[in-house]
Amino acid sequence: MIETDEQSELEGWSYENRQWKIQFDEDSVRAFISLAWKDLASEWGFGVVVSNDRTVRDANRRFRDIARATDVLSFPAGDGMPYTRRDGYIGDLLISAQRAARQATQYKHSVADEIKILVLHGLLHLLGFDHELDGGEMREFETVLRRKYGLSEGLIERESH
């Protein structure tokens, strides 16, 4: 588990920003992670790491055999299948701050809001949702949650344009 502040340790999630080029409201992101944890995963723990394109590209190549950066990668715990637990831990998310910043500009919202969108999307994957196989279930649930949290269009909707 990633080391983080006392509150998140009590709640079961962790957060770390491992890059310094892209500035964003980290307090807002932490508050969102806490809210999402309470709403969706309060029985389990998970970690969020914000890094750079290079780190995400290297992880994507190593674990998915895809040699390019992406915005968010989900790494389920346990046997590597979503929604499995290893000592109450469901997995980790790796987010590219550089990609988040570009997408925030493209979709006209803050970097912090883009990171929240990526956290939500990745967390749903850790919880077992798969928009490529589930006939729209993840998309519908993600849309409901984004509206609840006041977030704009998510990744799945963007892919359909």
PyRosetta script that sets phi, psi and omega in degrees:
from pyrosetta import init, pose_from_sequence

init()
pose = pose_from_sequence("MIETDEQSELEGWSYENRQWKIQFDEDSVRAFISLAWKDLASEWGFGVVVSNDRTVRDANRRFRDIARATDVLSFPAGDGMPYTRRDGYIGDLLISAQRAARQATQYKHSVADEIKILVLHGLLHLLGFDHELDGGEMREFETVLRRKYGLSEGLIERESH")
pose.set_psi(1, 143.1)
pose.set_omega(1, -179.7)
pose.set_phi(2, -75.2)
pose.set_psi(2, 137.2)
pose.set_omega(2, 177.1)
pose.set_phi(3, -71.8)
pose.set_psi(3, 141.8)
pose.set_omega(3, -178.2)
pose.set_phi(4, -155.3)
pose.set_psi(4, -169.2)
pose.set_omega(4, -176.9)
pose.set_phi(5, -71.7)
pose.set_psi(5, 167.2)
pose.set_omega(5, -174.3)
pose.set_phi(6, -60.4)
pose.set_psi(6, -43.5)
pose.set_omega(6, -178.0)
pose.set_phi(7, -60.0)
pose.set_psi(7, -47.3)
pose.set_omega(7, -178.0)
pose.set_phi(8, -66.2)
pose.set_psi(8, -33.6)
pose.set_omega(8, 177.4)
pose.set_phi(9, -64.2)
pose.set_psi(9, -39.0)
pose.set_omega(9, 177.2)
pose.set_phi(10, -65.1)
pose.set_psi(10, -34.5)
pose.set_omega(10, -177.3)
pose.set_phi(11, -84.0)
pose.set_psi(11, -22.1)
pose.set_omega(11, 177.3)
pose.set_phi(12, 103.8)
pose.set_psi(12, 5.6)
pose.set_omega(12, 175.8)
pose.set_phi(13, -119.5)
pose.set_psi(13, 161.8)
pose.set_omega(13, 177.6)
pose.set_phi(14, -136.0)
pose.set_psi(14, 156.4)
pose.set_omega(14, -177.4)
pose.set_phi(15, -144.9)
pose.set_psi(15, 138.7)
pose.set_omega(15, 174.1)
pose.set_phi(16, -148.4)
pose.set_psi(16, 133.8)
pose.set_omega(16, 174.7)
pose.set_phi(17, -102.1)
pose.set_psi(17, 109.7)
pose.set_omega(17, -177.0)
pose.set_phi(18, -100.2)
pose.set_psi(18, 16.6)
pose.set_omega(18, 178.0)
pose.set_phi(19, -134.5)
pose.set_psi(19, 159.8)
pose.set_omega(19, -177.1)
pose.set_phi(20, -132.2)
pose.set_psi(20, -0.6)
pose.set_omega(20, -179.4)
pose.set_phi(21, -72.1)
pose.set_psi(21, -43.5)
pose.set_omega(21, -175.2)
pose.set_phi(22, -97.1)
pose.set_psi(22, 120.2)
pose.set_omega(22, 178.7)
pose.set_phi(23, -94.3)
pose.set_psi(23, 139.5)
pose.set_omega(23, 176.9)
pose.set_phi(24, -157.9)
pose.set_psi(24, 168.7)
pose.set_omega(24, -177.8)
pose.set_phi(25, -77.8)
pose.set_psi(25, 91.7)
pose.set_omega(25, -177.1)
pose.set_phi(26, -68.5)
pose.set_psi(26, -31.7)
pose.set_omega(26, 178.0)
pose.set_phi(27, -62.7)
pose.set_psi(27, -40.5)
pose.set_omega(27, 177.7)
pose.set_phi(28, -63.9)
pose.set_psi(28, -40.8)
pose.set_omega(28, 178.7)
pose.set_phi(29, -65.4)
pose.set_psi(29, -45.0)
pose.set_omega(29, 178.1)
pose.set_phi(30, -60.4)
pose.set_psi(30, -43.2)
pose.set_omega(30, 178.9)
pose.set_phi(31, -61.3)
pose.set_psi(31, -39.7)
pose.set_omega(31, 178.3)
pose.set_phi(32, -65.8)
pose.set_psi(32, -44.3)
pose.set_omega(32, 179.1)
pose.set_phi(33, -58.8)
pose.set_psi(33, -42.7)
pose.set_omega(33, 178.2)
pose.set_phi(34, -60.3)
pose.set_psi(34, -45.5)
pose.set_omega(34, 178.9)
pose.set_phi(35, -63.3)
pose.set_psi(35, -46.8)
pose.set_omega(35, 179.4)
pose.set_phi(36, -62.4)
pose.set_psi(36, -40.1)
pose.set_omega(36, 178.2)
pose.set_phi(37, -60.6)
pose.set_psi(37, -47.8)
pose.set_omega(37, -179.1)
pose.set_phi(38, -61.5)
pose.set_psi(38, -41.4)
pose.set_omega(38, -176.9)
pose.set_phi(39, -75.3)
pose.set_psi(39, -34.4)
pose.set_omega(39, -167.4)
pose.set_phi(40, -119.5)
pose.set_psi(40, -29.3)
pose.set_omega(40, -168.0)
pose.set_phi(41, -141.0)
pose.set_psi(41, 30.3)
pose.set_omega(41, -172.4)
pose.set_phi(42, -64.6)
pose.set_psi(42, -15.3)
pose.set_omega(42, 177.1)
pose.set_phi(43, -85.5)
pose.set_psi(43, -10.0)
pose.set_omega(43, -173.7)
pose.set_phi(44, -131.0)
pose.set_psi(44, 167.5)
pose.set_omega(44, 174.8)
pose.set_phi(45, -110.5)
pose.set_psi(45, 157.2)
pose.set_omega(45, 174.3)
pose.set_phi(46, -157.1)
pose.set_psi(46, 162.3)
pose.set_omega(46, 179.9)
pose.set_phi(47, -121.2)
pose.set_psi(47, 149.1)
pose.set_omega(47, 176.3)
pose.set_phi(48, -126.3)
pose.set_psi(48, 124.8)
pose.set_omega(48, 175.3)
pose.set_phi(49, -119.7)
pose.set_psi(49, 127.4)
pose.set_omega(49, 173.5)
pose.set_phi(50, -102.2)
pose.set_psi(50, 125.6)
pose.set_omega(50, -176.5)
pose.set_phi(51, -136.2)
pose.set_psi(51, -151.0)
pose.set_omega(51, -177.6)
pose.set_phi(52, -117.8)
pose.set_psi(52, 173.3)
pose.set_omega(52, -178.9)
pose.set_phi(53, -56.4)
pose.set_psi(53, -42.4)
pose.set_omega(53, -176.5)
pose.set_phi(54, -61.1)
pose.set_psi(54, -46.7)
pose.set_omega(54, 179.8)
pose.set_phi(55, -62.8)
pose.set_psi(55, -43.1)
pose.set_omega(55, -179.8)
pose.set_phi(56, -67.9)
pose.set_psi(56, -41.1)
pose.set_omega(56, 177.3)
pose.set_phi(57, -60.7)
pose.set_psi(57, -44.9)
pose.set_omega(57, 179.8)
pose.set_phi(58, -62.5)
pose.set_psi(58, -41.2)
pose.set_omega(58, 177.9)
pose.set_phi(59, -67.4)
pose.set_psi(59, -39.8)
pose.set_omega(59, 179.2)
pose.set_phi(60, -63.4)
pose.set_psi(60, -41.1)
pose.set_omega(60, 178.3)
pose.set_phi(61, -66.5)
pose.set_psi(61, -45.8)
pose.set_omega(61, -175.7)
pose.set_phi(62, -67.0)
pose.set_psi(62, -43.3)
pose.set_omega(62, -172.0)
pose.set_phi(63, -100.0)
pose.set_psi(63, -21.0)
pose.set_omega(63, -177.9)
pose.set_phi(64, -122.7)
pose.set_psi(64, -2.7)
pose.set_omega(64, -179.6)
pose.set_phi(65, 59.4)
pose.set_psi(65, 35.4)
pose.set_omega(65, 176.9)
pose.set_phi(66, -120.2)
pose.set_psi(66, 116.4)
pose.set_omega(66, -171.2)
pose.set_phi(67, -90.9)
pose.set_psi(67, 58.8)
pose.set_omega(67, 175.7)
pose.set_phi(68, -155.1)
pose.set_psi(68, 158.9)
pose.set_omega(68, 176.0)
pose.set_phi(69, -74.7)
pose.set_psi(69, 158.6)
pose.set_omega(69, 173.7)
pose.set_phi(70, -140.9)
pose.set_psi(70, -178.5)
pose.set_omega(70, -176.8)
pose.set_phi(71, -86.9)
pose.set_psi(71, -43.4)
pose.set_omega(71, -179.2)
pose.set_phi(72, -143.5)
pose.set_psi(72, 139.0)
pose.set_omega(72, 173.6)
pose.set_phi(73, -121.3)
pose.set_psi(73, 138.5)
pose.set_omega(73, 177.1)
pose.set_phi(74, -109.5)
pose.set_psi(74, 132.6)
pose.set_omega(74, -180.0)
pose.set_phi(75, -121.6)
pose.set_psi(75, 93.5)
pose.set_omega(75, -180.0)
pose.set_phi(76, -63.7)
pose.set_psi(76, 145.0)
pose.set_omega(76, 176.9)
pose.set_phi(77, -82.5)
pose.set_psi(77, -172.1)
pose.set_omega(77, 177.1)
pose.set_phi(78, 67.8)
pose.set_psi(78, -129.8)
pose.set_omega(78, -177.0)
pose.set_phi(79, -84.4)
pose.set_psi(79, 11.6)
pose.set_omega(79, 178.5)
pose.set_phi(80, 88.8)
pose.set_psi(80, -0.9)
pose.set_omega(80, 177.9)
pose.set_phi(81, -94.3)
pose.set_psi(81, 146.0)
pose.set_omega(81, 178.4)
pose.set_phi(82, -59.0)
pose.set_psi(82, 152.7)
pose.set_omega(82, 174.0)
pose.set_phi(83, 63.3)
pose.set_psi(83, 22.9)
pose.set_omega(83, 171.3)
pose.set_phi(84, -103.7)
pose.set_psi(84, 156.7)
pose.set_omega(84, -176.5)
pose.set_phi(85, -124.5)
pose.set_psi(85, 144.6)
pose.set_omega(85, 169.7)
pose.set_phi(86, -122.3)
pose.set_psi(86, 105.3)
pose.set_omega(86, -176.7)
pose.set_phi(87, 55.5)
pose.set_psi(87, 41.6)
pose.set_omega(87, 177.1)
pose.set_phi(88, 80.2)
pose.set_psi(88, 8.0)
pose.set_omega(88, -177.1)
pose.set_phi(89, -108.5)
pose.set_psi(89, 124.2)
pose.set_omega(89, -175.9)
pose.set_phi(90, -95.8)
pose.set_psi(90, -14.0)
pose.set_omega(90, 175.6)
pose.set_phi(91, 142.6)
pose.set_psi(91, -168.3)
pose.set_omega(91, -174.7)
pose.set_phi(92, -131.3)
pose.set_psi(92, 153.9)
pose.set_omega(92, 174.1)
pose.set_phi(93, -117.6)
pose.set_psi(93, 138.8)
pose.set_omega(93, 175.5)
pose.set_phi(94, -120.5)
pose.set_psi(94, 121.1)
pose.set_omega(94, -174.4)
pose.set_phi(95, -120.2)
pose.set_psi(95, 136.2)
pose.set_omega(95, 174.8)
pose.set_phi(96, -87.8)
pose.set_psi(96, 114.8)
pose.set_omega(96, 177.0)
pose.set_phi(97, -65.5)
pose.set_psi(97, -35.1)
pose.set_omega(97, 179.4)
pose.set_phi(98, -64.0)
pose.set_psi(98, -46.0)
pose.set_omega(98, 178.1)
pose.set_phi(99, -65.1)
pose.set_psi(99, -41.0)
pose.set_omega(99, 178.3)
pose.set_phi(100, -60.4)
pose.set_psi(100, -40.8)
pose.set_omega(100, 179.8)
pose.set_phi(101, -64.8)
pose.set_psi(101, -42.5)
pose.set_omega(101, 178.6)
pose.set_phi(102, -63.8)
pose.set_psi(102, -43.4)
pose.set_omega(102, -179.5)
pose.set_phi(103, -68.7)
pose.set_psi(103, -36.0)
pose.set_omega(103, 177.4)
pose.set_phi(104, -61.7)
pose.set_psi(104, -42.8)
pose.set_omega(104, 177.0)
pose.set_phi(105, -63.4)
pose.set_psi(105, -46.0)
pose.set_omega(105, -178.8)
pose.set_phi(106, -61.1)
pose.set_psi(106, -40.7)
pose.set_omega(106, -175.7)
pose.set_phi(107, -99.5)
pose.set_psi(107, 7.2)
pose.set_omega(107, 170.8)
pose.set_phi(108, 60.4)
pose.set_psi(108, 50.1)
pose.set_omega(108, 170.6)
pose.set_phi(109, -143.7)
pose.set_psi(109, -179.9)
pose.set_omega(109, -175.4)
pose.set_phi(110, -75.5)
pose.set_psi(110, 159.3)
pose.set_omega(110, 175.3)
pose.set_phi(111, -62.0)
pose.set_psi(111, -40.5)
pose.set_omega(111, 178.7)
pose.set_phi(112, -59.7)
pose.set_psi(112, -42.4)
pose.set_omega(112, 178.0)
pose.set_phi(113, -64.3)
pose.set_psi(113, -38.8)
pose.set_omega(113, 177.7)
pose.set_phi(114, -64.3)
pose.set_psi(114, -41.2)
pose.set_omega(114, 178.8)
pose.set_phi(115, -64.5)
pose.set_psi(115, -38.1)
pose.set_omega(115, 175.9)
pose.set_phi(116, -61.3)
pose.set_psi(116, -43.5)
pose.set_omega(116, 177.5)
pose.set_phi(117, -58.9)
pose.set_psi(117, -42.1)
pose.set_omega(117, -179.6)
pose.set_phi(118, -69.3)
pose.set_psi(118, -39.2)
pose.set_omega(118, 176.4)
pose.set_phi(119, -61.2)
pose.set_psi(119, -47.9)
pose.set_omega(119, -179.3)
pose.set_phi(120, -59.3)
pose.set_psi(120, -47.9)
pose.set_omega(120, 179.9)
pose.set_phi(121, -59.6)
pose.set_psi(121, -48.9)
pose.set_omega(121, -179.3)
pose.set_phi(122, -64.5)
pose.set_psi(122, -39.9)
pose.set_omega(122, 179.1)
pose.set_phi(123, -63.1)
pose.set_psi(123, -40.4)
pose.set_omega(123, 176.9)
pose.set_phi(124, -61.1)
pose.set_psi(124, -37.2)
pose.set_omega(124, 174.7)
pose.set_phi(125, -62.9)
pose.set_psi(125, -43.4)
pose.set_omega(125, 178.4)
pose.set_phi(126, -61.5)
pose.set_psi(126, -28.8)
pose.set_omega(126, 179.6)
pose.set_phi(127, -84.3)
pose.set_psi(127, 1.3)
pose.set_omega(127, 173.0)
pose.set_phi(128, 107.1)
pose.set_psi(128, -2.0)
pose.set_omega(128, 178.3)
pose.set_phi(129, -77.5)
pose.set_psi(129, 145.6)
pose.set_omega(129, 178.3)
pose.set_phi(130, -145.1)
pose.set_psi(130, 101.9)
pose.set_omega(130, -175.5)
pose.set_phi(131, -65.9)
pose.set_psi(131, -15.3)
pose.set_omega(131, 178.5)
pose.set_phi(132, -82.2)
pose.set_psi(132, -16.2)
pose.set_omega(132, -174.4)
pose.set_phi(133, -126.4)
pose.set_psi(133, -11.3)
pose.set_omega(133, -167.4)
pose.set_phi(134, -98.8)
pose.set_psi(134, 10.9)
pose.set_omega(134, 176.0)
pose.set_phi(135, 65.6)
pose.set_psi(135, 25.9)
pose.set_omega(135, 175.7)
pose.set_phi(136, 101.9)
pose.set_psi(136, -3.5)
pose.set_omega(136, -178.0)
pose.set_phi(137, -60.4)
pose.set_psi(137, -46.7)
pose.set_omega(137, -179.7)
pose.set_phi(138, -64.1)
pose.set_psi(138, -42.9)
pose.set_omega(138, -179.6)
pose.set_phi(139, -58.3)
pose.set_psi(139, -46.9)
pose.set_omega(139, -179.3)
pose.set_phi(140, -63.0)
pose.set_psi(140, -45.7)
pose.set_omega(140, -178.7)
pose.set_phi(141, -66.5)
pose.set_psi(141, -42.8)
pose.set_omega(141, 178.9)
pose.set_phi(142, -62.6)
pose.set_psi(142, -38.9)
pose.set_omega(142, 178.3)
pose.set_phi(143, -62.7)
pose.set_psi(143, -45.3)
pose.set_omega(143, 177.7)
pose.set_phi(144, -59.2)
pose.set_psi(144, -46.1)
pose.set_omega(144, -178.4)
pose.set_phi(145, -67.4)
pose.set_psi(145, -41.4)
pose.set_omega(145, 178.8)
pose.set_phi(146, -60.5)
pose.set_psi(146, -42.2)
pose.set_omega(146, 178.7)
pose.set_phi(147, -64.3)
pose.set_psi(147, -42.6)
pose.set_omega(147, 178.2)
pose.set_phi(148, -58.2)
pose.set_psi(148, -41.6)
pose.set_omega(148, -176.4)
pose.set_phi(149, -90.0)
pose.set_psi(149, 1.2)
pose.set_omega(149, 178.4)
pose.set_phi(150, 71.2)
pose.set_psi(150, 31.6)
pose.set_omega(150, -179.8)
pose.set_phi(151, -101.4)
pose.set_psi(151, 148.8)
pose.set_omega(151, -179.4)
pose.set_phi(152, -79.3)
pose.set_psi(152, -172.8)
pose.set_omega(152, -175.9)
pose.set_phi(153, -44.0)
pose.set_psi(153, 136.2)
pose.set_omega(153, -178.1)
pose.set_phi(154, -95.4)
pose.set_psi(154, -178.3)
pose.set_omega(154, -174.9)
pose.set_phi(155, -62.0)
pose.set_psi(155, -40.4)
pose.set_omega(155, -176.4)
pose.set_phi(156, -66.7)
pose.set_psi(156, -42.8)
pose.set_omega(156, 178.4)
pose.set_phi(157, -64.5)
pose.set_psi(157, -39.4)
pose.set_omega(157, 179.7)
pose.set_phi(158, -61.0)
pose.set_psi(158, -37.9)
pose.set_omega(158, -179.6)
pose.set_phi(159, -65.7)
pose.set_psi(159, -27.8)
pose.set_omega(159, -175.6)
pose.set_phi(160, -84.2)
pose.set_psi(160, -4.2)
pose.set_omega(160, 178.5)
pose.set_phi(161, -88.0)
pose.dump_pdb("model.pdb")
